[in-house]
């Protein structure tokens, strides 16, 4: 007897029947209308301060991580953020530890920035 998988969290495999597209669209439109003036400008370099503050509070409450908003940055995607992280670490270390198995694109990005990847 095989059990049916209720939620499949596989990367890039969203079930379109389970996505609330209409609700998502309505909320996106509402957000864009309320921030219309800001839409033509770049935001703060390290991400929106209010969002960084909420992430800081989440990290403290749920993960026990003590940090400041100045220690957090928000970027447009994992590749951009990994690139920024690699630039920050390039003078500090020659190797980065990464879980194995892990996301192969992350491993490639780290290697492409000149780091050795140590599997853990």
Secondary structure as GFF3:
##gff-version 3
##sequence-region A 1 120
A	DSSP	three_ten_helix	16	18	.	.	.	ID=ss1
A	DSSP	alpha_helix	21	34	.	.	.	ID=ss2
A	DSSP	three_ten_helix	36	40	.	.	.	ID=ss3
A	DSSP	alpha_helix	49	63	.	.	.	ID=ss4
A	DSSP	three_ten_helix	69	71	.	.	.	ID=ss5
A	DSSP	alpha_helix	78	89	.	.	.	ID=ss6
A	DSSP	beta_strand	95	98	.	.	.	ID=ss7
A	DSSP	alpha_helix	104	112	.	.	.	ID=ss8
A	DSSP	beta_strand	116	119	.	.	.	ID=ss9
###
